[in-house]
Amino acid sequence: MQKALRTAQTMILDRSLTWRAGALPCGDFPLGGHIHFSGVPLSLSLLQTLDNYLALPLALLEDPKGRHRRPRYGFLGDFRRQPYGGFEYRTLPSFLVSPLVAKVSLYLAYLIARYSDRLLARPLNTERYHRAYYDGDKTVLKECIAGWHRDLSALPEYKDYAREIELALVHIEAGRTWDESRDIRPLWNIPVKP
């Protein structure tokens, strides 16, 4: 991703532009972070696992303004089949807000695709947490995080991705969120040229 962003830097001639990511970084213009899957059977169970183990923690990390993207965009279980035989999961905001959020998003997506049969919690299927997701009620959603972490940390490959996931967990527990108003280039070590 960093290589693609560096390539974009060489192609964008308008230096007055700021690069932003997240859910609603520019007023009412929503952004999405779509993850494409191939060779992974699409099922309701997989979509619910993605919602509960990927969309839920990102909702806790997102800028509070991001909740206004939902329910029109970012609704739970949003997907689109693709001509290559796979599908794209479309619930997430743009996760390019930082390298950490991008890595955590992709690491969680991998673990979910690989071990969805072991990730069985479905708090977002209950009215309390479902409503909290759409309302952006982080206090209520945080109640799910202990179980989320317990389930993920029991996976065989968790240790390979633990560093970044644990750092995201520290941010979640501290109530830290990303700032959609800032230019993402410095976080990606891309110089902002005058």
Beta strands, then each sheet from edge to edge (+ up, - down):
strand 1: 35-37
strand 2: 79-81
strand 3: 87-89
sheet 1: 1+ 3- 2+
end
